[in-house]
Amino acid sequence: MTDDKNGLNLDEIEDGYQKEPEQEFELGEPMAKDVDAIYDIPVQISAVLGRSNMQVSQLLKLGRGAVVELDRKVGEAIDIYVNNRLVARGEVVVVEDKLGVTMTEIIKSDRS
């Protein structure tokens, strides 16, 4: 075969080029084997409704029924941390008789 623009014989070029042998694998198989190694690693997940600062003397005065004002408003997204790293924001939901969190925004990491 000849390249009309440059007058090159492509067959000669291909003969001198050695291709690496093609690997046969099913779609997704190599990735699945790599990821399997991390499935059993435990992580700590925290959902932070809000924060507040107070002195120890104020903390000691708190009793049953006391209300601690947080820095968030009703309906504002909560922060979701995995191993103390902010990874998402979400909303509190009720699942049967338990509280849960649904993620509404994934936070992209600055780490490369």
N, C-alpha and C positions, 0 to 999 in steps of 0.2 A: 504494500500500500504506500502511496506517495502523497506527501503533504504538498498541495498545489502552491501554496504561498512561498514556502522555503525550499522546495525541491528535495525534501528529506525523505528517505525511505524509512517509514515507521517500523517495518519488520526488522530492520537491522538494529534500530534503537532498542526494540523490545527484546531481541536476542541477547543483547549485552546487559540488560537489566534483570536482576534476579529478584523475584518476588518472594516474600516470606510465605511459608506454607499457611494456608488458611485454616483457622481453627473451627471445628464444628461444635456448636453448642446451641442449646435451646434458648430462646429469648428470655432474658432475665436471670438465667441460671448462675452466671458468675457473681452477679450482684447479690443474689440471695445467699450464697455461701459466705460472702464477706460480712453481710449484715447479721447472720445467725449468731456470730460470736458476741454481739452486744445485747441480744435480747434478754439475757438474764442479769444484766447489771442493774442494781437497784438505784432509783433516783428519789429525791425528796421533792414533793410538789407542795407549794404553798399558794393559797389564794388570799390576798391582802385586801380587806374591805376598806381600810383607811389607817391613818396613823394619828397619834396624839402625843404631845410632850407634857409632862407634869413632874413636879418635884416629889421626892419620896414621901414627904409629909402629907401631900395631897393624896398619894396612892394609898397610904395607910389609913386615911380617913374614909376611903370608899367602903361601902357596905352593900348588903343585899339590896338590889333594886336601884343602885346608883347608875347614872347614865354618864358615859364618857363620850364627849363630843369628838368626832373624827374629822379629818381634813377633807372628806368627800361629801358630795351632796347625794341625795336620794336619786337613784337612776344612773349615776355616773359609773363608768366602767371600773372594774376592780383589776388589780395587777395579779398576774399569774407568774410565779417563779418556779423554775426547775433548778435544783441545786444552787439556790440563792442567785440565780441569773434570771432577769426579766425576759420572758419569752413570748408573752401574750397578754392581751386584755380581754375581759369577758364580763359576763353577767351572772348573777346568782339565780339559780333555778331550783325548783322543788321537784324531786323525783320520788314518787310514792310518798314516804314519810321522812325522806332525807334531803338535806341541802346538797346541791351540786353546782358546778360551774360550767357554763358553755362559753367556748372561745369565740370572740367576735372579731379579733384582730391579732395577727401574728406579728411579733416585733422582730425585725431583721437585725441580725448581729453585725456589729462593726468589725468583728474578727474575721480575717481572711483564712 
